[in-house]
């Protein structure tokens, strides 16, 4: 054991042989204390947002530390169990309503201890995905979805997959960067159905030639 | 801030009230951080990592950088760990790339931010990311913010300092 004493260990810098100091549980403990203190003073209901659920914890590792297959299975199965659908049973709504939502990135932000009020939470899509080929003001953190419906069709299976992917992306891609928009209560099932229609509906700008 | 409070007689509340300027009123703290930062211009970033507490803070910063939380499941790494990524047209620095960390830290903050029409500090940059992540207001100079800054600054060692920067 190389790192019996503190100072030689630090002198070795950040070498892998020193991975034992400070050990991971202690790092987590002290970091969690810092996080709690950093948000102290905010209303409890807002502070709760910073508390991780079990899946967020599993998904918080550096990219170099892959999930084991059991862990990945745990994340996907809890995501699948989280699915909720619109009471109408219709998983694809109105693409024009979806169009309003996909480029709206506001909602649930906190300033000076209060939630910034908006009419409805936006679906944030174009922050990360290209959708309408004419819209160039789009991000690329996620894959481009231009021509999505033209490419994949609009079968019930495609619609269900698209709905579930938006509701809780981790059901298909455990620990994906994509937020679990439905599961986290950020979008309602009805809103998600409208968002689904936007890439899937063949009349939508997403599928124009 | 420790010197300002212990030796000069400022209160923590006064400092925090004045932490970020507005269009109506500049912030003394933003001015002070810019002045002090610019005094290292031309030198290389050289953050020490000799004391156990420094290393503990660095490791906590690494943990926080990857920690996903909030209604959008974001961590710092969600947006800042891949090459060539953007939110809409805004390019995102990849903070896992040593060269980019050097540029962001040694020539980035404090910076004049065009969208804010004033000079902002790293404390404000972290506060603003935290706001986008839908988390509660990040405490000014909180240990959490210092841990994240330690993690980033140490990894920027070797970068040539040129401050203040200019950012969107």
HADDOCK unambig.tbl for C-alpha pairs under 7 A between the chains (distance, minus, plus):
assign (segid A and resid 10 and name CA) (segid B and resid 50 and name CA) 6.03 0.50 0.50
assign (segid A and resid 10 and name CA) (segid B and resid 52 and name CA) 6.87 0.50 0.50
assign (segid A and resid 11 and name CA) (segid B and resid 50 and name CA) 6.68 0.50 0.50
assign (segid A and resid 22 and name CA) (segid B and resid 56 and name CA) 6.53 0.50 0.50
assign (segid A and resid 27 and name CA) (segid B and resid 59 and name CA) 6.43 0.50 0.50
assign (segid A and resid 27 and name CA) (segid B and resid 60 and name CA) 5.59 0.50 0.50
assign (segid A and resid 28 and name CA) (segid B and resid 63 and name CA) 6.95 0.50 0.50
assign (segid A and resid 30 and name CA) (segid B and resid 60 and name CA) 6.95 0.50 0.50
assign (segid A and resid 31 and name CA) (segid B and resid 60 and name CA) 4.96 0.50 0.50
assign (segid A and resid 31 and name CA) (segid B and resid 64 and name CA) 6.82 0.50 0.50
assign (segid A and resid 34 and name CA) (segid B and resid 143 and name CA) 5.60 0.50 0.50
assign (segid A and resid 34 and name CA) (segid B and resid 144 and name CA) 4.99 0.50 0.50
assign (segid A and resid 35 and name CA) (segid B and resid 144 and name CA) 5.67 0.50 0.50
assign (segid A and resid 38 and name CA) (segid B and resid 138 and name CA) 5.76 0.50 0.50
assign (segid A and resid 38 and name CA) (segid B and resid 139 and name CA) 4.70 0.50 0.50
assign (segid A and resid 38 and name CA) (segid B and resid 142 and name CA) 5.35 0.50 0.50
assign (segid A and resid 38 and name CA) (segid B and resid 143 and name CA) 6.95 0.50 0.50
assign (segid A and resid 38 and name CA) (segid B and resid 144 and name CA) 6.06 0.50 0.50
assign (segid A and resid 39 and name CA) (segid B and resid 136 and name CA) 6.12 0.50 0.50
assign (segid A and resid 39 and name CA) (segid B and resid 137 and name CA) 6.52 0.50 0.50
assign (segid A and resid 39 and name CA) (segid B and resid 138 and name CA) 6.00 0.50 0.50
assign (segid A and resid 39 and name CA) (segid B and resid 139 and name CA) 6.13 0.50 0.50
assign (segid A and resid 42 and name CA) (segid B and resid 136 and name CA) 6.62 0.50 0.50
assign (segid A and resid 46 and name CA) (segid B and resid 136 and name CA) 6.11 0.50 0.50
assign (segid A and resid 47 and name CA) (segid B and resid 136 and name CA) 6.36 0.50 0.50
assign (segid A and resid 49 and name CA) (segid B and resid 69 and name CA) 6.88 0.50 0.50
assign (segid A and resid 49 and name CA) (segid B and resid 70 and name CA) 4.64 0.50 0.50
assign (segid A and resid 49 and name CA) (segid B and resid 71 and name CA) 6.65 0.50 0.50
assign (segid A and resid 49 and name CA) (segid B and resid 135 and name CA) 6.43 0.50 0.50
assign (segid A and resid 50 and name CA) (segid B and resid 69 and name CA) 5.42 0.50 0.50
assign (segid A and resid 50 and name CA) (segid B and resid 70 and name CA) 5.35 0.50 0.50
assign (segid A and resid 50 and name CA) (segid B and resid 135 and name CA) 6.30 0.50 0.50
assign (segid A and resid 51 and name CA) (segid B and resid 69 and name CA) 6.61 0.50 0.50
assign (segid A and resid 52 and name CA) (segid B and resid 69 and name CA) 5.41 0.50 0.50
assign (segid A and resid 56 and name CA) (segid B and resid 68 and name CA) 5.62 0.50 0.50
assign (segid A and resid 56 and name CA) (segid B and resid 69 and name CA) 6.40 0.50 0.50
assign (segid A and resid 56 and name CA) (segid B and resid 73 and name CA) 6.94 0.50 0.50
assign (segid A and resid 59 and name CA) (segid B and resid 68 and name CA) 6.97 0.50 0.50
assign (segid A and resid 60 and name CA) (segid B and resid 66 and name CA) 5.24 0.50 0.50
assign (segid A and resid 60 and name CA) (segid B and resid 67 and name CA) 4.76 0.50 0.50
assign (segid A and resid 60 and name CA) (segid B and resid 68 and name CA) 5.47 0.50 0.50
assign (segid A and resid 61 and name CA) (segid B and resid 66 and name CA) 6.11 0.50 0.50
assign (segid A and resid 62 and name CA) (segid B and resid 66 and name CA) 6.19 0.50 0.50
assign (segid A and resid 108 and name CA) (segid B and resid 134 and name CA) 6.03 0.50 0.50
assign (segid A and resid 109 and name CA) (segid B and resid 131 and name CA) 5.99 0.50 0.50
assign (segid A and resid 109 and name CA) (segid B and resid 132 and name CA) 6.60 0.50 0.50
assign (segid A and resid 109 and name CA) (segid B and resid 134 and name CA) 4.63 0.50 0.50
assign (segid A and resid 110 and name CA) (segid B and resid 131 and name CA) 6.14 0.50 0.50
assign (segid A and resid 110 and name CA) (segid B and resid 134 and name CA) 6.07 0.50 0.50
assign (segid A and resid 110 and name CA) (segid B and resid 135 and name CA) 6.66 0.50 0.50
assign (segid A and resid 110 and name CA) (segid B and resid 136 and name CA) 5.73 0.50 0.50
assign (segid A and resid 110 and name CA) (segid B and resid 137 and name CA) 6.70 0.50 0.50
assign (segid A and resid 111 and name CA) (segid B and resid 137 and name CA) 6.33 0.50 0.50
assign (segid A and resid 112 and name CA) (segid B and resid 137 and name CA) 6.40 0.50 0.50
assign (segid A and resid 113 and name CA) (segid B and resid 136 and name CA) 6.60 0.50 0.50
assign (segid A and resid 113 and name CA) (segid B and resid 137 and name CA) 6.57 0.50 0.50
assign (segid A and resid 126 and name CA) (segid B and resid 88 and name CA) 6.63 0.50 0.50
assign (segid A and resid 127 and name CA) (segid B and resid 87 and name CA) 4.91 0.50 0.50
assign (segid A and resid 127 and name CA) (segid B and resid 88 and name CA) 4.74 0.50 0.50
assign (segid A and resid 128 and name CA) (segid B and resid 87 and name CA) 5.75 0.50 0.50
assign (segid A and resid 128 and name CA) (segid B and resid 88 and name CA) 6.51 0.50 0.50
assign (segid A and resid 137 and name CA) (segid B and resid 88 and name CA) 5.35 0.50 0.50
assign (segid A and resid 137 and name CA) (segid B and resid 89 and name CA) 5.75 0.50 0.50
assign (segid A and resid 138 and name CA) (segid B and resid 88 and name CA) 3.98 0.50 0.50
assign (segid A and resid 138 and name CA) (segid B and resid 89 and name CA) 6.13 0.50 0.50
assign (segid A and resid 139 and name CA) (segid B and resid 86 and name CA) 4.98 0.50 0.50
assign (segid A and resid 139 and name CA) (segid B and resid 87 and name CA) 4.41 0.50 0.50
assign (segid A and resid 139 and name CA) (segid B and resid 88 and name CA) 3.60 0.50 0.50
assign (segid A and resid 139 and name CA) (segid B and resid 89 and name CA) 5.98 0.50 0.50
assign (segid A and resid 140 and name CA) (segid B and resid 85 and name CA) 5.80 0.50 0.50
assign (segid A and resid 140 and name CA) (segid B and resid 86 and name CA) 5.51 0.50 0.50
assign (segid A and resid 140 and name CA) (segid B and resid 87 and name CA) 6.76 0.50 0.50
assign (segid A and resid 141 and name CA) (segid B and resid 85 and name CA) 5.58 0.50 0.50
assign (segid A and resid 141 and name CA) (segid B and resid 86 and name CA) 6.21 0.50 0.50
assign (segid A and resid 141 and name CA) (segid B and resid 87 and name CA) 6.90 0.50 0.50
assign (segid A and resid 177 and name CA) (segid B and resid 78 and name CA) 5.79 0.50 0.50
assign (segid A and resid 179 and name CA) (segid B and resid 72 and name CA) 4.78 0.50 0.50
assign (segid A and resid 179 and name CA) (segid B and resid 73 and name CA) 5.31 0.50 0.50
assign (segid A and resid 180 and name CA) (segid B and resid 72 and name CA) 6.73 0.50 0.50
assign (segid A and resid 181 and name CA) (segid B and resid 72 and name CA) 6.88 0.50 0.50
assign (segid A and resid 184 and name CA) (segid B and resid 71 and name CA) 5.40 0.50 0.50
assign (segid A and resid 186 and name CA) (segid B and resid 71 and name CA) 6.47 0.50 0.50
